[in-house]
Amino acid sequence: MNRKIAILRGINVGGKRKILMADLKSICEKLGLKKVTTYIQSGNLIFESEKSNSELENELEKAISEKYGFDVPVIVRMQKELEHSIKNNPFFGKDADINQLHLTFLKEKPNKVNFDKILNFNCDPDNFKIIDKDVFIFCTGKYHESKLTNNFFEKQLKVGATTRNWKTVLKLFELINN
């Protein structure tokens, strides 16, 4: 069985779009996912499945919409993809404080036109680097004060996105390897 993570966007934020993690786990199990665990209330799942990432994204989005009546974007990554992301973070391990690092997961690789266009954006004092379906972010201040939000990347790159702080990314990697 392939170990995977699913990252949900925009649930349990500010008391809106509430989904209990026990309910989310139940939805996953009904879809045939195995060894399902959740991590914190922001919608992080670890599980086993032989289904493709895109099939899982579609099934989870549909099941959540049917149960709750609102849309929740879902991004799925395989264990080796998450490991690749961690190894490729250009800001990790340098002089950056781990609290300054974030990873925006993209639903798909952006096309070249949108990719090239975003590189001209002035995001000072913050910085980002796009590698494949990952946007590595370095924030000099607090993430919620940065211009480098999910909405920014979705608008500029024309792909779905959701962000996790680096501590959460490392914890998900730890959990997927247990």
Secondary structure, DSSP 8 states (H G I E B T S, - for coil): --EEEEEESS-SBTTBS---HHHHHHHHHHTT-EEEEEETTTTEEEEE-SS-HHHHHHHHHHHHHHHHSS---EEEEEHHHHHHHHHH-SSTTTT--GGGEEEEEESS---HHHHHHHTT---TT-EEEEETTEEEEE-SS-GGGSS--HHHHHHHH-S-EEEEEHHHHHHHHHHHT-
